Amino acid sequence: MACLRLAAESSSGPARIDNIFGQIALKIQANFRQCFALRIAPLIFVPSTMKKFILGLAAFGMASAGLRAQISATQLAGQLNTVTTMVPFLTITPDSRSAAMGDAGVALFSPDANSVHWNMANLVHAEKQSGFSLSYAPWLRQLVDDVGFSYLSGYAKVGENSVVGGSFRYFSLGNINFTDFEGNPTGNFNPNEIALDGGYATSFNRQISMGVNLRFIYSNIAGNRAIQGIDYRAAMGGAGDISFNYNVFEDRGPQNSDLKFGFNIQNIGSKMTYSSKEKRDFIPTNLKLGFGYHTEMDEYNSFSIYADINKLLVPTRPYYLVSWDGRSDSTINGIRQFIGTDPNVSVPQGMIQSFYDAPGGMQEELKEYMLSAGAEYAYNDQFMARAGVFYEAATKGGRQYATLGFGLKFETLTVDAAYLVPFANRHPLQNQMRFSLHFDLASAQSK
């Protein structure tokens, strides 16, 4: 009866593959010899059905143990497993200055209106009392010619220690022609996505400041129509950012230099869906950590370097197992089996487990961190030259490119441009450009 008890125990317990296959394999390995020694003689006389049951159970346990040995953490970490979310347009770098420095912008010196996106807390250190910025990027121009990203942002200081700001981003995905299964046209549609922000920041002293943003998100990629019997509609949701800024020196440090650190958790908000019949998916909650170093070499020349680390705080897709014949999903008691962590969790739980849930273990987890680095040279605070790099692991999206750009500052207007150079040939982001205009409202009103 020991073998039968083993079978009964194996049919219960957690459904996760880490637990149930491990329990079966360990119990089989520990008890197989004992079961075989106690039952070898009776097996000769028991009915064939019982023999098939016991031998099948042993084979199942051995195969389970073999599966775990064959799919190693190193193999899983080397497979393509991109972290996907709803409304990824929220992660697009909106302005040309940061885009020219490898998408680094959490701890900028001389922050402008675009810091509403990067770090609201940093805006309390803006040099001007108010301003706004307008940016545009023809998106994926290597593939299409009618997709574009627009961004409008502005801010105004309130008293000596606080600032309010807001932004509006619009992502147009061009024109799409819908057809039925026979290829007959059923209409045209222009998919678009919108985000509207409002933020506030205040400084506690000359070194520490904190900011918050609230965001309304609208995404309409299919219009109000039925596709394969499912009614689709625009998705709407809300989110918020929490940001901090820390200036190491109250005034200027050694050799007339500055050092600061920035922190921003973006898009903390509800899941979204395009249909009531489909499950709600995570939006791109994102952790940004950055530092900036600035030095003035002489009266006319200054130099700054920046570096950011980014990580999506959403669950990583587990590795789903298939049946032994490869024709269907592997299930136990109707529950799909996988290696990793269950991604169907709440937003707070998803943020927490995003630090340890990769099926390939820590080796894969480290690949989910994206790196940005850039530098900015300024002459007489009127001409700026910029360069940077961005790196994302090949198994997590593979965005790897260098960036270049410049800025020209006039009395009340600053013009920025950025150009992206992918490291891979024929990359979708090849020839990507951005343009930004910054307006100093206070100076314009005083003239």
N, C-alpha and C positions, 0 to 999 in steps of 0.2 A: 504493500500500500504506500510505501514511501515515494515511489515514482508517481503514483496517482495524486498524492498530496502536492508534489512538485508541480504537476500540471495545473492543479487548481490554484495554487499560489501565483503562478505565472500569469494567470488570466485576470488578475486584479492589480490594483495599484495605479500609479500615475501613468498617463499615456505618453509622456515625453520619451523619445527614443533613448535619451541619455539614461533614463531610469529603468524602463521596462526591459530593454534589450540587455542592459548591463546586469540587471537582476537575473534574467533568464540564463545569460551566459555564465555568470558566477555560480548559480545554483547547479546548473548542468555539470560544470567542471568539478564542483565539490562533491556532487552526489552521483555522478554517472558511474564511476567505478563501483561504488557501494551498491547502487541499483543493479548494475550488470552482474556483480558477483552474487547478489542475493537471488536474482531472478533468472540466471542463465539456464538452470535446469527446468524450471517451470515453463520457460518460453518454448521449450520443445513441444510441450503438450497443450498450451493454451490455444484458443482459436486464432485464426490468421488475422482477424480484425484487431485483437488486442496487440498482437505482435506489430502490426502496421502502425498502431497508435503510438506505442512506446518508441519504436525505431524512428517514426516521424518526428516525435518530440525531440529526440536526441539530435536528429539531423537539423531541426529548426534551431536548436540552441547553438550547435556548432557553426551553422551558417550565420547566425546573428553575431557570434563572436568574430567570425571571419570578416563580416561586413565592417565592424568597428575597426578592425585592424587595417582593412584596405583603405578606408576613407580617413586619412590622417588630418590633423589640424593644418599641417603644412599644405596639403593638397587643397583643402577647403579655402585657405587663405590666398591661394594662387588662382582661384576661380573668379570670374567676373561676377560681382555681387554689388551693383550700384545701389546706394540708398536713394529711394525715390519718394516723392511727396506730391501733394496737390500744389497748385499755384507756384511753381518754381521761379516765376518771374520776380518774386520778392527777393531773390538772392542776386539778381543782376546788378552789377556795379553801375550806379546811375550817372556818375559824373566823370569828366575827363581827367581831373587832377589825380584822383586815386587810381583810375584806370591806367594811367601812364606809369604808375609806380607798383605794378603787379597786383592791383586791387587791395592795397594796404591803405587803411584810413581811420583806424580806431583811435590813434593817438597823434593826430596831426597838430603841428604848430601852425599858427595863423588860421584857425578853423573858419570856414565860411558856411553859407546856408546849407550846403550839402551834408554838413555834420548832423543834420536832422536824421539822416539815414545811418551814418557811421557811429556816432556817439553823441547823443543829445547833451550829455553832461559836459562835453568839451566846448559847447557853444558859449558857455559863460565866459570863456577866455577869448571870444572873438574881439578883434581890434576895433571893429566898427559897431555903431549903435544898432544898425539894422541893415538888412540887405536881402536880395533874393537872387535865385539862379535858375537858369533854363538850360536843359541838356537834351540832346537828341543823338540817337545811335541807329543807323540802318542795320537791323539785326540779321545775322546769318546771310549776309549779302552774297556769299559764295554759292548759296543754294537757291535763294529766292530774292525777288526785288521789291516785294510789297510788305515786308515785315519790319516794324519799327518800334523803338522804345523811347518814350518821352518822359521827362522828369522836371517838375517845377517845385522849388522849395524856397522857403523864406523864414526869416526870424526877426525878432525885435527884443532888445533888452528891456527889462522891467526893473527899475531901480538899479542899485549897484551890484547886486549879487544874483539876480535871476534873469531868465530869458524864456521867451515862448517861441515856438516855431511850428511849422506845418509843411506838408508836402503833398503833392499829387503825382502819381505815376500812372502812365497809360501804356499798355502793351497791345499793339495791333498785330494780329497774326495774318493779315492779308485777306484775300478773298478765297473762299472755298466753294467749289461746285459740288452739290450733293446729287447722288444718283441712287437708283434702286438696284436690286440684284441683277437686273437685266441691262444695266447701263443707261437707263433712261433718266434724263435730268429731272430732279425734283425741286430745284431751287438753289439760290446762292445765299451765302451768309458770310459776314465779316466777323470772325471770332475776336474777342477783345477781353482784356483783363484790366482792372482798376484797383488802386489802393489809395486811400485818403488818410493822412496822418495828422495828428495834433500832439504837440509835446510841450513839456515844461521841465526846466532844470534850474537848480540853485546850487550855490557854493556854500560850504560850511565854514571854510576859511580860505586862505590864499592857495592852498594846496589840494584840497579835496572838494569834489563836486559830484552831484548825482542828478540823473535825469530819467524821465519816464515818457513813453510815447503810447498813444492809443491809435489803433488802426482799424479801418473798415475795409474789407476785401470783397471784391466782386469779380467773378470769373464766368464768362459766357463763351464756351467754345463750341457748342453744338446748336444753340438756339433752343427755342421751345418746340420740340418735335419728338415724334416717336420713332425709335430705331429698334428693329427686331422686337417689337412689342413692349419696349420700355420707354416710358415718358421721360425725356431729359429736359432740364431747365437750367437756368443760371444758378451758380453756387454763390452763397454769401456767407461771410463769417467775420469774426472779430479777433483781434490779437493785440498784444502790447509788447513794449521793449522796456528793459531795465538796464541802465548804463551808469558807469562810474568813471571818473577821471582823477588821476593822482599826479600832481606835479612834484617832483622830488625836491626842487629848490623853490623857495618862496620868491626869490627874485632871479638872479642869475648865478650859476655855479662857477666852478673854476674855469679859467680861460674863456669867460663870457659864453658859457654853454648852458643848455637846458636839457632836462631828461624827464620824460613823462610816461605813464602807463595808462592804458585804457581797457575797459571791460564792458561788454555789451551782450546781453541775451536777447535776441530778436525773435519776434513772431511767436510769443507764448500765447497760444489761443486754441480755439475750438477746432475739432476736425470738420471737414467739409465733404460734400458729396454733390453730384449732379443729378441724382435720382433717388427717390425714396426707397427704391428696390435694391439699391446697392449700398454696401457698407460705407461708412464715413472714413475718410483717409486723413492722415496727418498733414499739416502744413509745415513748411520748412523752419521749424524752431532751430535757431542757430546760435552757437556760442562763438564770440569773437574776443580774442585776447591780443593786445598789441602794445608795442612800445615805440617811442620816438626819441631821437637824439638830434639836437640842433646846436650848431656852433657858428659864431660869426668870426670869420677869419680876419677881416679888417672892416673898414668903414663901408665898403661897397659889396663885399663878397660874403655869402653865407652858404652853409651846406647842412642838409638834414638827411638822416637815414631812418627808415621805418621797417617794421616787421610785424606781421599779424599771423595768428594761428586761428583757423576756423574749424568747427566741427558741428555737423548736424545732430541735434538732440532728438532724434526720432529712431524708432526701432530698426535694426538691420534685418533684412529678410532672411529667415532661416533656410537651411538646406533641406528641402523636402525629399523624402524617400519615395521610391517607386516599388511596385511589386516585383517578385523575383523574375517574372517573364517580361518586365519592362513595359507592360501594356496599360497599367493603371497606377493610381496612387497607392502607396502602402498605408493601410489603415488597420487599427485594432479597435474593436467595438465601435466602428464607424467614425473613429477619430483619426484624422490624417497625421502621419508620423513625420518627424523632422529632427534634425540636429541643430541645436541653437536654442533660442528663447522665443516664446510665444509673442508675436507682434501685435496681437489683438488685445491691447491694454489701454488704459486711460492715458491722457496726455501727461500728467505728472509722472506716472509709472514709466511711460515711454522715455521721458527725459532722463530719468535715473538709469534705466537699464541700457540706454544707448552707450554707456561707458563700458559695458561688459558683455553685450549680447551677441557679438559677431560669432557665427558658427565656426570660424577658423581660429578662435581664441584671440589672445593678445596680439599675435602676429598680424591677424587681419584687423583687429581693432585699431592698431596704430596707423594703418593705412587710411583710416577714415579722417585723419587730420589733414587739412589743406594748409599749405604754407604760402605766404605772400611776403615779398621783400621789395623795397624800392628806395630810391634816393632822389633828392631834389637839390639842384644848385640854383641860387638866385643871385642876380647881379643888380645892385642898387634897388632891390625890391620892385623891379620893373620887368625884368626878363627872367623866366624860369625854364630850366631844362631838366627833364625827368626821365627816369628809366627804372625798370623793375622786372621781376620774374614771378610767375605763379606756378605752383606744383600741386597736382592731385594724382594719387596713385592710379596706375593704368586699370586696375581692377575695380576702381571706385568712380570711374568716369573718364579718366585719362586726359583731363584738361591740363596741358603743360605748354606754357608759352612765355615769351619775353614781351615787354611793353616799352613803348617810347612815347614821348610827348613834350609839349612846351606850353608856356603861358606868357601872355603879354598883358601888362597892367597899365591902364591909363588912369586918369583922375577919378572917374566914377565907374569905369568899366574894365573888366578883366576878361580876356579871351583865352580859353584853354582848348587843347586838342590832344587826342591820344590815338595811338596806332598799335594794333596787336599783331605779334609775329609768332604763330604756332611753331612748335618744334617738329611736328609731324607734317608730312606733305599732304596736300589736298584735304586740309582740315576744315570742318564747317565754319570755324571762326576766322579763317584766313581772310586777310584784308579788312578786318573789323576796325572801324573808326568810331570815335565819339567826339562831340563838340559841345562846349559849355560856354555860357555867358553869365558873368556875375555883375550885379549892379549894386553900387553903394548908395542906398537911398538917402542916408543922412547927408552925404556930401553933395548929392544932386539937389536936395532941397535947400541947402545953404547958398547955392549959387544964384 
